[in-house]
Structures are given as structure tokens and as C-alpha cells.
Amino acid sequence: MRSKAISRLLFTVGVITWLALLFTDISIHLEFAHKTNPDVPVWLPGIILNLFIISLFYYYKIKIERDEVLNFVDLLWRVFATGLIATVISLGLRLIEYLLGDTALTHHIVFIDLIYMINLGLMIGFLMMAFAAWKRLILYQKSKWLLRLWAFFEIGLLISLVYNSFKVPLVEWLYGTMLGVFVITGLVLSGNMKWVAFLNFRQKWTSLLLLLLTVFYLLYIFYTNSSLSEDINNTSPYFTDYRYHIFIFSLIVFVTIYSIFSFLVILFNLPTTSVFEQKLEEVVNFQRISQSIQTEQSEESVYNILLETSVSSVFADAAWLEINSNAHEHKLFTYKITDKESYDIINHLKTHNVKGVLDQGSEKTKNLSKHLASLKGSRFRSILAFPIYVKGQNIGTLALLKELPESFNKEMTKIVSTFSNQAGISIENFRLMEEALQNERYKEELKIAKMVQKSLLPTILEQDPDFDIAAFSESADEVGGDYYDTLRIDKHLISIIIADVSGKGTTAAFHMSQMKGIFHSLAQRDIEPKDFMIQANQALVYCLERGSFISATYFIINTETKSVRYARAGHCPVLYYCAETKSSQYLKDKGVALGMVRNKSYSSFIQSNVFHYRPGDIMVLYTDGITEAKDARGNEFGYEQLAKVVCELSGLPPLQIQNQLINKLYEFSGTSNIDDDYTTMIVKFK
């Protein structure tokens, strides 16, 4: 309510100052026309114009910056709508002038100044709206230097109003210098286009149209006001000339440059958008096939999912899936193709004795454009086929078709091959369930999940002259849910993550794969740990079933500033040993596990933190299996004992600290059959 009241007040002030500007400007013109000395000071309209600018500046600042609902396209729509209204009103005024014709009214100084002032107010309003919107786009994923540069630009523009209010010596030199600084700063700021990467294909086309129209409105309004300035200058020298107004002219240049830059960046990124969306679709489709084991109730459901996901992932026009139940019985599942068309292609390839695709004895895949070209009456000219295996046995064939020849490439082959392999795994599990071989099915799931988990955990951790690192992970069952990883962002930045997936078995392994993919895609962008958690949570809510969650802590070590930025999402608190004081403490920070809050309010549950390290300091990351390890009496190992062990071993390298810590855990529990996963990462700074 307070923001609305302030914005209304600023809008009212803007209207009043514009009316005052119009009144004083006309008064000066009339007195000049009667060849008398103006009673109104000739410098007063310039000050009133600046008050009008300031009121609109803060009006749009509050209107745009405090609206959290607006997305990128909405901002462009706001700018477009403002420019459209200004252009329509300006064209309406031109129509009135045209209808009045060459009359005394159209040559009267009051009429000319009224038209000019209306167009000037519309132009300033449009520029302020665009300036506020561009600020929000530029400062998306902001950094310290970007905030400082923008503050310099914004404050500098406001200070320039003083120059236009009171004429100072060295006008031309000072004007040129200030304008040059603002134009160069605007060019540097215009290079920040990170928001473009988050637009999908449709949004980019919409943005291109809106930006093109915005540039058109800018050019039209600028041309109109320039023409009106020339006309009124010929009538009276005492008019409010915006052409030498540094603030207005700098805004015209900046808004135009950023509009053109944005248009070009989106245009050049347009060809890669489909690739990015395709990769995202592949991940979603793979996840869909993976989860079909849990969500679907029949083999036929898996077949249909395989057909749909394969077609959408490689943009095929149709597909069929031929499943051999036994030596004498088979089923045909089709997608956007009739059974007759499918059998015509199958028989045609068999007639021409084509090997390597539809025959069950080969694992190779081929593009059969030259063979389909000889099939009369068929609309398809490209085919790609893959065998489906269950328990090492080929049970069928997946075939994809396109209407254009030579339409499948190597990348598409790999994608569908992965889908068909995953489909074979899903079908295998269904058949095991139908045969009531629960124990056998469980072993196969664990075998697959263990292989997945083993491939997910890094064999080699990132190394750096500033620290040594060691990691250890042991699962209580054959497959655990603990995950850790490292990734070098640049010369001085290394990201580290440790996570604990709820649940065990195959589900936990798949969720680990999702977490690994999210970590590697987000970490290399060098975003703040809090933003990492927010975006990771947003991605996981579409993959995690309700009731599942992932606790995690994400770190960015900066070896140049000797600092560590981190955010904690419901994970165990970090144990930090300070070499200088020879004491340790737990960093208990705010954070909720990923997947527990499934809306935009998650950002309020996460905070970013930072601390500086010194040589000899130790950072111990772990999962709850370490502190919750129990002895024969049921007593837990606990946080105090963990801190005590680290203090005692602080003089050793990380690997030795890790080995002795794990040995003490096994001694404490009295058995090698642990109840929960043991996972640690120990970082010792040098």
C-alpha cells in the first residue's frame, strides 16, 4: 500500500510539473511574440522540466523494480505498450494538425508549443519506462562491479540535471565530456544479456517483435520531437529545447543501444534455442522412462512412453515398436503411423534383404533412405531402428521414421539408443514383477543402481595449490543416496557439493543422477550459492515425487580472496576447524532441503553465507550417517565426538584424517555392517 501511495503521488507531481512547464513556456513565448521582456524567468522552464523528469524517474523506478511478478517478456510488453500509447497519441496530434490544415491556429505559438510539450512529455515517459525495464534486465544475476557501474550511471544522469538547470562555464567542453562518459557507460552496461538465455523459443520470437517495435517507436518519437523542435525554434528562441539536455539525450542513446543489442543477441541465439530445449526435453523424457518403472502398471504403458519420448526427442514423424512375446507371437505398437504402413515397410526391407536394422541378430543401426526411396506409395524416406533387450535377449525393435530423406544424424542415434536401453530395463522389471520374482527383480535394480551410483561419484577430485581434499563414501546397502562432487569454475573458483538423497535403491540412484546433472549445469555458471539452491529446487520439483527430498550444501572456494561462499539446504552443519584458535565449530545456517517446498517461496528459506579461511584450517563435510552411527548400547557417535576427533587429528593431511576418522567410527559401532551411509569430504587449506 505504501508503494502504491508513493507511486500515485509521484504521478500526480509529474502531471502538475508538466502543466507548470507548459504554462511557463507558453507565457515566455507570448511575451516574446509581443516583443516585451518576459516576466517569467527564461531559466524556469528548464528547472520545471527537470522536476518533471525526476518525478517520472522515481515513479517508474517504484513501479517496475518492486513488481516481483514481472518476467522478462512482461517487461518488454510494458515498454512496448508505453511506446505504443505514446506513438498513437503523437499520430493523433499529427492527424489533428492535418485536419486543421494551413490555418492561423496551426501557426499560432500557443498551439505549436502545446503540440511540442505533449510530444516531449510522451517521449520522456517512454524513455523512463524503458530505462527502468532495461535496468531490471541488466541487473539480472548481478555482480558487485555491475551494481557499482549502474549506480555510477544512474547517479551521474541525475547529477547532470544540475548542468541543464544552471548554465555553467565551458558549456561545450563539459557537455561533450559528460555525454561521452554516459554513452560509453551505457555501451558497457548493454553487454549484460544473461536474461536472454532463459527465454524459450516462443518467448524469443515474441521478444524480437516487441524489441523491433520498441526501436521503431523510439525512432519515430525522436524524429517527431526533432521536427517540432526545429519548427518552434523558428518561431521563438526561448523554448525548452531537449536536444541539448544531457539526461534526455543520454537516455535516448542508451535505450536505443540496449534495444538493438537485445534484438541482435536474441536473433543470434535463436538457432541454438531449439537445441537447448531439445536437450532439456531429452532429460525430461529420460526421466519419464526411468520413472515409468514406479508409475506405470503394464508393459504396454512403457511401450507407449518409449514411442512418444523417442519421437519428440529426435523430431521424428512416426514410429512403431515390434515386440516378440515368443517365437510365434508378436505385437505391434504404432505412433502416428498405421499398422498397414508399418508392415509395408517391414516387408519391403525384408524383400530387399536389408541387414543391420530390422533383423534381430544385429546391434547396428542404419539410415535406410535409399531403400525407402524405392517403396512406392510411402510418405516416409528415413528410418532408424534399435533393438530392445531384456536380460540380454532381443525382444523387439523400435523404428523411427521421417518424411524427408537423410534426416537422422549421429546425435539422434545416441539419444534414442539411450531411450531404448532404458526401456529395456523398464520392461525387464515389469516382467520380473509379473513372474513374481521379487528377489531377482530387487537384485537387478540394485545392480543397475549401484552401477549408476558408482559412475556418479567422481574418481578424481579437483586439486588446487591452496588446499588438499579427500573424500570417502560407503553405503549401508548395496546402493546409497549420498552424493559428493567438485567442479572447477575458473582459475580461482572451485565448487564443491555434498548431498544426501532421501530413500535408498534405484530411486535414490536416479535422484543422484538428477542432482549431478543439475550441479554440473548450474555450477559452471558461477552463480551465488543461494541462487544455485533456488534453481536446483525449481528443477527438482518436476522430477522428485512427493515425499522425496535432497539435503545438500553447496560451496564456492575463491582462492584469490581466500573466502568460501556457501548455502545449506537442510544438510548436516559444516564442521570448521580454525588453526589459529585450535578450536572447531559447526556452521548452523538457515536452509530447507530441496524438493520440500514446491513453489517460489523457497527463496525465503535459503541464505548465502561467506567466511575467510587461513592456512591450516579444516572444513569437514559429512552426511548424517557419521554423527548418527550407534554403538552396541544405542549411543550415537554425535557432533561433539566428531569435533573432538578432528581437533586431535588436525595436524595430519586430509586423507589420513579421513582414514582415522572412519576407523574410529567402525571401532565405535563395533561392526562393519553400518546402519546408514558413511560419507565425508575433508578440505584442508594451505
Order of alpha helices (4+ residues) and beta strands (2+ residues): alpha-alpha-alpha-alpha-alpha-alpha-alpha-alpha-alpha-beta-beta-alpha-alpha-beta-beta-alpha-alpha-beta-beta-beta-alpha-alpha-beta-beta-beta-beta-beta-beta-alpha-alpha-alpha-beta
